[in-house]
Amino acid sequence: MITLAHISDIHLSPMPAVSWRDLLGKRITGYMNWKLRRHGELNSETLANLVLHLQAQNADFTAVTGDLVNLALRFEVERAGEWLKALGQPDKVAVCPGNHDAYVPGALESAQELWGDYMKGETLDNEVFPFVRRVGEVAVISCSSAVPTRPFLAIGRFDLKQADRLGRILKIMGEAGYFRTVLIHHPPNPELQHPSFGLKGHKLFRQVVAEHGAELILHGHTHRSSIHSIPGKGHEVPVVGVAAASAAQGGTLDDPARYNLFRIERSGDDWSCTMREYGYQRLGSEIVMRLQMRIR
């Protein structure tokens, strides 16, 4: 039996002191959004308490589905690297990047440099994504939908080359009998697409999963708790989103901070996967188990 924790949309705060020269291009709109809206909605104390609760679960592995930073300033990326070290060792934590981690050109490359082994694993064709981490009989497959975009856009992209590599990985891991868990920041299901913040290539992603199969897909980006599904090879594949890990109670934009814990084990010739959602409610000050359900 393997336990897999899922946390997302860290959005480390507070925002560091910045000069106007730091805010050229898209960063100026992001900074204004932070000052006018987000600084009261995303809270470092909330995040710290949630992480302590998660760490007490002693999960075998933790998946972080992106948006560790806000504007991808160098200081933010460095601070996120320190946060990852506090979360766990690189062999027990993997990151798939979000749109804020690739906020401007060059930001994602900086994150890859500073976060090191947290964003590495087994790969194909000497490409960074998708990479694979094997945890017992579970294969955690980290994709990237993170690309820099124009102001007021938060879209992701999943292209043909990454689709080809993901398909080959799913086939290899499936034939080897692994429980294939795919990480991607932007949700791939059609219910959560939008022209300004959806995933370009979501149909392509679903085609790959339908052809080769997977057991579980985890995403962030929406700052909402959600459970959907997409067609797989022989069965529907659960698609699970989690609320932002730093979302304060009383906010108007997001669900309060939460994380998910999956218990994965073989059940005869198939798999059993039970999900528990932990986090804050709209009312009350305690972190509680909000939901328990079998998703496979």
C-alpha angles and dihedrals in degrees: 000000000000127000117209123190122204125201129163149173097034096173094186114223159240099049110241121243108276136188124223090253087063090058102062117138120352094356093076092062091045092050092050090049089052094049096044101038121355103051090073095043101050116059132189094207091053090051094048093052093047092050092050089053091048093049091053088064090067092215118192091233139005125213118203112195101200147267097099090155138037111218098006092239112169091249091052093051091049091049090050089055090056090047090054091052089053091048095056147299118298093249089062101038131058130184129206109192127244133210092266089055087058094037096140133013111289095020096104091050089052090051091050089053097047099037092047115168093016087074099039139083142127111332144178127236093005090285121139096226136088096027126176133222117189116211109179105299093343121097113201107201115195118202128182126229091163117124133149112257141184121276115289092022126106100173126144131213133219112182138195095260094054089043090056092051092045091051092052092047093049090050094049094045092044093052089049090055100248127152098243115216114183121203122203128155099220117058113251098202119103095236093070102045123120131168093240102040109014132106117273102214096030091134090052091051091051092048091055092050092045091053101042104021134225135201103222139005122201126193144162130190100100095072086222136109108243143158122199134145140222130200116276135178103295097342144039115270118224114236110201127189126189133208120255110281093225099044109131124222114260094034119142099210106051146027111264117270116292144157133201130229121200125198108203125187141148117267108192107297092342139052136264119208124180120188127206121188117207128186149085126325125216088259128035132042101246131095106237140175100262099179142013122185141148110244096179 
